[in-house]
Amino acid sequence: MNAFSDSRTAFSTEFADLEAVLADAETAVRAAGALLRDRHDEAARPGDLDEIVRAIDANDEAVLALVRQPLLAARPGSRWAEDELAGGPLPEGEWWVVDAAEGNINHIHGMTDWGVTATLVRDNAPVLTVVHLPLTGDTYTALRGRGAFLNGERLRASAKTDLKAALVGTGQAKPGEEEEALRRMGASVTVMLLNALVVRVSVPATMQLIHVASGRMDTFWQFSDVRSGLLPGALLVSEAGGSVTGTRGEPWTLGDEDFLASAPGVHAAAVAVLSALN
């Protein structure tokens, strides 16, 4: 066997290994989603901040207790990123970045925009991801180099080429962000209201990014670097043929504070609009 054949065999083996990890991750995330669905109460109306924090922590603890070991076992040698609200690069190697209840604030207020996500990151690049929405049963998956899928059907980013026809969105990454970031977010909403068709402002990021990957939305941006909210959508959008960069158009990395995911035909226009704020 020649060197090319050896390389091709190793490449194929690696994909087969990751496909198995993806299947295991999907099983774990679906189980976690079922648990979170059972904890969901449409009538929930937390009365104050202390009650909100307790409910959020209870959801996180319950789900993490269910998914942590199965995910680590699915990829021996991988490590766990402990703080789901953290940003910035991770040490080299493979890490699981998990949001036990992406959209936890929505869940505990009886709303529907929430799910469970798990992303395997290798040397700071997402390799595979699973996003499961328990209330609909929908599961979004992506494996780097193999495409993005919703319930097994391939996803394609929007074909729009005119920002004036685009549905775009942004939102907070987490409570208590610095005033400067919040002012930039407000300014970006204003400038996009002047340049796009409709602007959505909502949380969590993943629930907008799955729409960008599916072609239902055209652009999402965020002035924050919370890993767990951006990594799943970044891989889904890029594997669906979308563009993922910083707001100035530079390649996006986990070291960046700004994030932009767009349909390819409106990406340059979105960069031009958002760059004017910098």
C-alpha positions as a printed NumPy array, in Angstrom:
array([[  0.   ,   0.   ,   0.   ],
       [  1.426,   3.426,  -0.959],
       [  1.539,   6.582,   1.141],
       [ -1.557,   8.029,  -0.537],
       [ -3.563,   4.908,   0.237],
       [ -2.322,   4.941,   3.815],
       [ -3.402,   8.57 ,   4.188],
       [ -6.809,   7.915,   2.645],
       [ -7.366,   4.931,   4.935],
       [ -6.43 ,   6.96 ,   8.001],
       [ -8.762,   9.76 ,   6.876],
       [-11.638,   7.321,   6.381],
       [-10.989,   5.709,   9.756],
       [-11.023,   9.098,  11.467],
       [-14.39 ,   9.989,   9.934],
       [-15.812,   6.603,  10.917],
       [-14.611,   7.161,  14.471],
       [-16.164,  10.623,  14.605],
       [-19.427,   9.382,  13.131],
       [-19.611,   6.89 ,  15.99 ],
       [-18.89 ,   9.67 ,  18.484],
       [-21.597,  11.796,  16.881],
       [-24.101,   8.953,  17.223],
       [-23.19 ,   8.503,  20.9  ],
       [-23.429,  12.251,  21.48 ],
       [-26.86 ,  12.349,  19.874],
       [-28.051,   9.545,  22.144],
       [-26.773,  11.362,  25.234],
       [-28.216,  14.722,  24.211],
       [-31.609,  13.217,  23.373],
       [-31.728,  11.563,  26.8  ],
       [-30.852,  14.877,  28.423],
       [-33.53 ,  16.578,  26.352],
       [-36.15 ,  14.115,  27.558],
       [-35.192,  14.912,  31.141],
       [-35.395,  18.634,  30.499],
       [-38.742,  18.223,  28.755],
       [-40.114,  16.473,  31.833],
       [-38.915,  19.415,  33.93 ],
       [-40.604,  21.969,  31.645],
       [-43.685,  23.706,  33.019],
       [-45.626,  26.023,  30.695],
       [-47.151,  27.662,  33.74 ],
       [-43.79 ,  28.472,  35.356],
       [-43.451,  32.107,  36.394],
       [-40.419,  32.634,  38.669],
       [-41.016,  35.576,  40.945],
       [-37.568,  37.054,  41.628],
       [-33.88 ,  36.765,  40.77 ],
       [-33.111,  34.254,  43.509],
       [-35.822,  31.93 ,  42.229],
       [-34.56 ,  32.33 ,  38.667],
       [-30.998,  31.44 ,  39.651],
       [-32.137,  28.399,  41.643],
       [-34.216,  27.107,  38.735],
       [-31.392,  27.613,  36.239],
       [-28.883,  25.854,  38.481],
       [-31.271,  22.958,  39.103],
       [-31.726,  22.389,  35.365],
       [-27.994,  22.506,  34.724],
       [-27.18 ,  20.106,  37.544],
       [-29.825,  17.59 ,  36.514],
       [-28.804,  17.504,  32.853],
       [-25.037,  17.544,  33.407],
       [-25.328,  14.602,  35.755],
       [-26.875,  12.686,  32.865],
       [-24.652,  13.682,  29.922],
       [-21.151,  14.259,  31.269],
       [-19.93 ,  10.686,  31.621],
       [-21.516,   9.345,  28.408],
       [-19.938,  12.131,  26.371],
       [-16.499,  11.723,  27.929],
       [-16.732,   7.971,  27.395],
       [-17.71 ,   8.497,  23.759],
       [-14.357,  10.176,  23.094],
       [-11.65 ,   8.761,  25.387],
       [ -9.065,  11.387,  26.22 ],
       [-11.446,  14.294,  25.729],
       [-11.888,  16.862,  28.475],
       [-14.81 ,  18.895,  29.78 ],
       [-15.138,  22.685,  29.55 ],
       [-16.622,  23.409,  32.948],
       [-18.02 ,  26.944,  32.603],
       [-20.679,  27.119,  29.897],
       [-20.65 ,  30.934,  30.016],
       [-16.889,  31.184,  29.484],
       [-15.279,  32.528,  26.35 ],
       [-11.873,  32.554,  24.743],
       [ -9.661,  29.738,  23.47 ],
       [ -9.282,  26.364,  25.165],
       [ -6.005,  24.5  ,  25.712],
       [ -4.948,  22.198,  22.886],
       [ -6.667,  18.842,  22.551],
       [-10.286,  17.724,  22.45 ],
       [-12.91 ,  19.288,  24.673],
       [-16.643,  18.888,  25.112],
       [-18.443,  22.231,  25.196],
       [-21.962,  21.559,  26.432],
       [-24.943,  23.737,  27.192],
       [-27.167,  21.645,  29.419],
       [-30.108,  23.968,  28.802],
       [-29.423,  26.373,  25.952],
       [-32.109,  28.963,  26.531],
       [-32.441,  28.041,  30.201],
       [-34.047,  31.415,  30.944],
       [-36.791,  30.592,  28.441],
       [-37.285,  27.093,  29.854],
       [-37.824,  28.28 ,  33.41 ],
       [-40.333,  30.916,  32.261],
       [-42.495,  28.337,  30.497],
       [-41.424,  29.345,  26.968],
       [-40.404,  27.071,  24.099],
       [-37.071,  28.374,  22.726],
       [-34.604,  26.057,  24.443],
       [-32.67 ,  22.873,  23.851],
       [-29.581,  20.854,  24.724],
       [-26.287,  21.141,  22.843],
       [-23.002,  19.253,  22.817],
       [-19.993,  20.155,  20.669],
       [-16.661,  18.381,  20.414],
       [-13.861,  20.908,  19.91 ],
       [-10.394,  19.922,  18.694],
       [ -7.598,  22.46 ,  19.027],
       [-10.207,  25.241,  19.251],
       [-12.16 ,  24.238,  16.145],
       [-15.579,  22.535,  16.375],
       [-15.452,  18.993,  14.998],
       [-18.991,  17.779,  15.601],
       [-22.135,  19.079,  17.208],
       [-25.616,  18.011,  18.258],
       [-28.469,  20.417,  18.997],
       [-31.665,  18.78 ,  20.224],
       [-34.995,  20.559,  20.694],
       [-37.043,  18.325,  23.011],
       [-40.417,  20.006,  22.504],
       [-40.382,  19.422,  18.734],
       [-38.151,  16.353,  18.642],
       [-35.886,  18.069,  16.093],
       [-32.189,  17.262,  16.114],
       [-29.565,  19.281,  14.261],
       [-26.195,  17.624,  13.666],
       [-22.964,  18.47 ,  11.905],
       [-19.644,  16.742,  11.38 ],
       [-16.82 ,  18.871,  10.02 ],
       [-16.434,  18.279,   6.313],
       [-19.6  ,  16.168,   6.077],
       [-22.4  ,  18.726,   6.1  ],
       [-25.142,  19.891,   8.456],
       [-28.455,  18.086,   8.916],
       [-31.88 ,  18.408,  10.491],
       [-33.322,  15.004,  11.342],
       [-31.077,  13.491,   8.682],
       [-32.001,  15.979,   5.936],
       [-29.185,  18.172,   4.628],
       [-29.33 ,  21.865,   5.514],
       [-28.588,  24.719,   3.113],
       [-28.005,  28.361,   4.012],
       [-30.215,  30.997,   2.408],
       [-29.66 ,  31.933,  -1.236],
       [-30.538,  35.612,  -0.69 ],
       [-28.187,  38.225,  -2.111],
       [-29.861,  41.445,  -0.93 ],
       [-29.546,  42.537,   2.696],
       [-32.684,  44.636,   2.219],
       [-34.591,  41.342,   1.886],
       [-32.858,  39.677,   4.82 ],
       [-34.187,  38.489,   8.18 ],
       [-31.364,  39.118,  10.642],
       [-30.883,  38.783,  14.372],
       [-28.766,  39.333,  17.448],
       [-29.093,  39.097,  21.227],
       [-27.353,  39.045,  24.586],
       [-24.864,  36.292,  25.248],
       [-25.454,  36.391,  29.004],
       [-26.843,  38.661,  31.719],
       [-24.625,  41.322,  33.207],
       [-22.534,  42.113,  30.147],
       [-20.483,  45.309,  30.123],
       [-22.275,  48.509,  29.217],
       [-20.073,  49.066,  26.152],
       [-21.092,  45.712,  24.678],
       [-24.755,  46.435,  25.317],
       [-24.5  ,  49.864,  23.688],
       [-22.83 ,  48.303,  20.637],
       [-25.615,  45.757,  20.462],
       [-28.219,  48.508,  20.579],
       [-26.412,  50.495,  17.902],
       [-26.138,  47.4  ,  15.711],
       [-29.871,  46.802,  15.961],
       [-30.52 ,  50.376,  14.841],
       [-28.153,  50.198,  11.881],
       [-29.545,  46.826,  10.818],
       [-33.106,  48.162,  11.08 ],
       [-32.003,  50.721,   8.497],
       [-30.359,  48.177,   6.199],
       [-32.159,  44.837,   6.558],
       [-35.777,  43.758,   6.204],
       [-36.534,  42.61 ,   9.76 ],
       [-34.38 ,  42.401,  12.905],
       [-34.927,  39.837,  15.653],
       [-33.456,  40.35 ,  19.131],
       [-33.762,  37.222,  21.22 ],
       [-31.933,  34.558,  23.179],
       [-30.316,  32.085,  23.014],
       [-27.847,  32.396,  20.131],
       [-28.173,  28.751,  19.079],
       [-31.893,  29.118,  18.439],
       [-31.162,  31.828,  15.88 ],
       [-28.124,  30.116,  14.386],
       [-30.047,  26.942,  13.561],
       [-32.338,  29.168,  11.5  ],
       [-29.354,  30.65 ,   9.658],
       [-28.07 ,  27.137,   8.938],
       [-31.535,  26.112,   7.743],
       [-31.932,  29.126,   5.445],
       [-34.873,  30.497,   7.441],
       [-32.788,  33.445,   8.671],
       [-30.013,  35.175,   6.786],
       [-27.654,  36.691,   9.366],
       [-26.837,  36.5  ,  13.069],
       [-24.214,  38.525,  14.93 ],
       [-23.134,  38.831,  18.543],
       [-20.742,  41.078,  20.432],
       [-19.567,  38.455,  22.883],
       [-17.532,  35.256,  22.867],
       [-19.499,  32.789,  25.02 ],
       [-18.301,  29.469,  23.561],
       [-21.304,  27.288,  24.301],
       [-23.69 ,  29.641,  22.523],
       [-21.614,  30.063,  19.353],
       [-19.766,  26.81 ,  18.636],
       [-22.778,  24.618,  17.718],
       [-24.197,  27.222,  15.364],
       [-20.81 ,  28.096,  13.9  ],
       [-20.311,  24.509,  12.743],
       [-23.898,  24.098,  11.554],
       [-23.819,  27.312,   9.526],
       [-20.426,  26.671,   7.959],
       [-21.355,  23.08 ,   7.065],
       [-24.606,  24.367,   5.533],
       [-22.611,  26.601,   3.193],
       [-22.842,  29.802,   5.207],
       [-20.094,  32.247,   6.125],
       [-18.75 ,  32.453,   9.696],
       [-16.405,  35.328,  10.562],
       [-15.934,  38.199,  12.944],
       [-18.021,  41.316,  12.347],
       [-15.134,  42.839,  10.372],
       [-15.028,  39.842,   8.041],
       [-11.898,  38.227,   9.454],
       [-11.841,  34.436,  10.058],
       [-13.579,  33.689,  13.353],
       [-11.739,  31.975,  16.2  ],
       [-12.517,  31.348,  19.851],
       [-10.237,  34.26 ,  20.684],
       [-12.552,  36.756,  18.974],
       [-15.093,  38.865,  20.844],
       [-17.309,  39.493,  17.784],
       [-19.165,  36.854,  15.781],
       [-21.053,  36.917,  12.5  ],
       [-22.788,  34.055,  10.665],
       [-24.507,  34.781,   7.367],
       [-25.872,  33.404,   4.175],
       [-22.971,  33.798,   1.728],
       [-24.85 ,  36.183,  -0.555],
       [-25.434,  38.803,   2.152],
       [-22.287,  38.324,   4.201],
       [-20.259,  41.132,   2.641],
       [-23.137,  43.575,   3.098],
       [-23.583,  42.53 ,   6.749],
       [-19.844,  43.047,   7.338],
       [-20.002,  46.488,   5.745],
       [-22.924,  47.517,   7.975],
       [-21.482,  46.152,  11.223],
       [-17.924,  47.332,  10.515],
       [-19.169,  50.912,  10.553],
       [-19.771,  50.508,  14.309],
       [-16.135,  49.632,  15.082]])
